[in-house]
């Protein structure tokens, strides 16, 4: 099984900068990104405006919303 690439959006970068002192969040986020690189199909499918995206819980009210895209060679 190959590792997947995780790309961050500008929105994610701004969020991360705002919450950089939340050590619990950062630790869980790091672990989740490592998991996503190995197995990107974790999390649940979203509906409504977020249809086509997936979500996985981080800590408390924080969720990581992701989109899987296939790279065509």
Phi and psi restraints in degrees (value plus and minus 20) as a CYANA .aco file:
   2 UNK   PHI    -111.6   -71.6
   2 UNK   PSI     135.6   175.6
   3 UNK   PHI     -99.4   -59.4
   3 UNK   PSI     126.5   166.5
   4 UNK   PHI    -114.1   -74.1
   4 UNK   PSI     140.1   180.1
   5 UNK   PHI    -116.3   -76.3
   5 UNK   PSI     115.3   155.3
   6 UNK   PHI    -126.2   -86.2
   6 UNK   PSI     102.1   142.1
   7 UNK   PHI    -133.3   -93.3
   7 UNK   PSI     118.8   158.8
   8 UNK   PHI    -120.8   -80.8
   8 UNK   PSI     121.7   161.7
   9 UNK   PHI    -109.8   -69.8
   9 UNK   PSI     148.2   188.2
  10 UNK   PHI     -81.3   -41.3
  10 UNK   PSI     -58.8   -18.8
  11 UNK   PHI     -80.0   -40.0
  11 UNK   PSI     -64.7   -24.7
  12 UNK   PHI     -82.3   -42.3
  12 UNK   PSI     -64.2   -24.2
  13 UNK   PHI     -82.0   -42.0
  13 UNK   PSI     -61.3   -21.3
  14 UNK   PHI     -84.4   -44.4
  14 UNK   PSI     -63.2   -23.2
  15 UNK   PHI     -80.8   -40.8
  15 UNK   PSI     -65.5   -25.5
  16 UNK   PHI     -82.9   -42.9
  16 UNK   PSI     -60.1   -20.1
  17 UNK   PHI     -83.7   -43.7
  17 UNK   PSI     -59.6   -19.6
  18 UNK   PHI     -87.5   -47.5
  18 UNK   PSI     -52.9   -12.9
  19 UNK   PHI    -131.5   -91.5
  19 UNK   PSI       4.1    44.1
  20 UNK   PHI     -84.1   -44.1
  20 UNK   PSI     -39.7     0.3
  21 UNK   PHI    -110.5   -70.5
  21 UNK   PSI     -22.0    18.0
  22 UNK   PHI    -106.7   -66.7
  22 UNK   PSI      68.1   108.1
  23 UNK   PHI     -84.5   -44.5
  23 UNK   PSI     -55.5   -15.5
  24 UNK   PHI     -82.9   -42.9
  24 UNK   PSI     -65.2   -25.2
  25 UNK   PHI     -82.0   -42.0
  25 UNK   PSI     -66.1   -26.1
  26 UNK   PHI     -82.6   -42.6
  26 UNK   PSI     -61.4   -21.4
  27 UNK   PHI     -85.0   -45.0
  27 UNK   PSI     -65.7   -25.7
  28 UNK   PHI     -86.2   -46.2
  28 UNK   PSI     -59.4   -19.4
  29 UNK   PHI     -81.7   -41.7
  29 UNK   PSI     -64.8   -24.8
  30 UNK   PHI     -79.0   -39.0
  30 UNK   PSI     -65.3   -25.3
  31 UNK   PHI     -82.5   -42.5
  31 UNK   PSI     -63.1   -23.1
  32 UNK   PHI     -85.7   -45.7
  32 UNK   PSI     -58.9   -18.9
  33 UNK   PHI     -85.7   -45.7
  33 UNK   PSI     -58.9   -18.9
  34 UNK   PHI     -82.0   -42.0
  34 UNK   PSI     -63.3   -23.3
  35 UNK   PHI     -82.3   -42.3
  35 UNK   PSI     -62.5   -22.5
  36 UNK   PHI     -84.3   -44.3
  36 UNK   PSI     -55.7   -15.7
  37 UNK   PHI     -83.0   -43.0
  37 UNK   PSI     -54.0   -14.0
  38 UNK   PHI    -105.5   -65.5
  38 UNK   PSI     -61.8   -21.8
  39 UNK   PHI    -161.1  -121.1
  39 UNK   PSI      71.2   111.2
  40 UNK   PHI     -94.7   -54.7
  40 UNK   PSI     -24.6    15.4
  41 UNK   PHI    -111.2   -71.2
  41 UNK   PSI      -1.6    38.4
  42 UNK   PHI     -99.9   -59.9
  42 UNK   PSI     138.6   178.6
  43 UNK   PHI      76.5   116.5
  43 UNK   PSI     152.0   192.0
  44 UNK   PHI    -126.3   -86.3
  44 UNK   PSI     134.9   174.9
  45 UNK   PHI     -97.7   -57.7
  45 UNK   PSI     123.3   163.3
  46 UNK   PHI    -122.1   -82.1
  46 UNK   PSI     142.0   182.0
  47 UNK   PHI    -148.6  -108.6
  47 UNK   PSI    -199.5  -159.5
  48 UNK   PHI      49.9    89.9
  48 UNK   PSI    -156.3  -116.3
  49 UNK   PHI     -82.9   -42.9
  49 UNK   PSI     -42.0    -2.0
  50 UNK   PHI    -120.9   -80.9
  50 UNK   PSI      -3.9    36.1
  51 UNK   PHI     -76.1   -36.1
  51 UNK   PSI     116.0   156.0
  52 UNK   PHI      75.5   115.5
  52 UNK   PSI     -26.9    13.1
  53 UNK   PHI    -129.8   -89.8
  53 UNK   PSI     145.5   185.5
  54 UNK   PHI    -142.4  -102.4
  54 UNK   PSI     139.8   179.8
  55 UNK   PHI    -157.3  -117.3
  55 UNK   PSI     123.6   163.6
  56 UNK   PHI    -157.8  -117.8
  56 UNK   PSI     118.5   158.5
  57 UNK   PHI     -93.7   -53.7
  57 UNK   PSI     118.3   158.3
  58 UNK   PHI    -122.2   -82.2
  58 UNK   PSI    -109.9   -69.9
  59 UNK   PHI    -155.2  -115.2
  59 UNK   PSI     123.4   163.4
  60 UNK   PHI      26.3    66.3
  60 UNK   PSI    -134.4   -94.4
  61 UNK   PHI    -111.4   -71.4
  61 UNK   PSI     -17.3    22.7
  62 UNK   PHI    -111.1   -71.1
  62 UNK   PSI     112.4   152.4
  63 UNK   PHI    -147.4  -107.4
  63 UNK   PSI     132.8   172.8
  64 UNK   PHI    -124.6   -84.6
  64 UNK   PSI      99.7   139.7
  65 UNK   PHI    -122.6   -82.6
  65 UNK   PSI     110.9   150.9
  66 UNK   PHI    -156.7  -116.7
  66 UNK   PSI     138.5   178.5
  67 UNK   PHI    -147.4  -107.4
  67 UNK   PSI     110.0   150.0
  68 UNK   PHI    -113.2   -73.2
  68 UNK   PSI     106.3   146.3
  69 UNK   PHI    -144.1  -104.1
  69 UNK   PSI     126.1   166.1
  70 UNK   PHI    -118.7   -78.7
  70 UNK   PSI     106.8   146.8
  71 UNK   PHI    -105.7   -65.7
  71 UNK   PSI     102.0   142.0
  72 UNK   PHI    -117.0   -77.0
  72 UNK   PSI     108.3   148.3
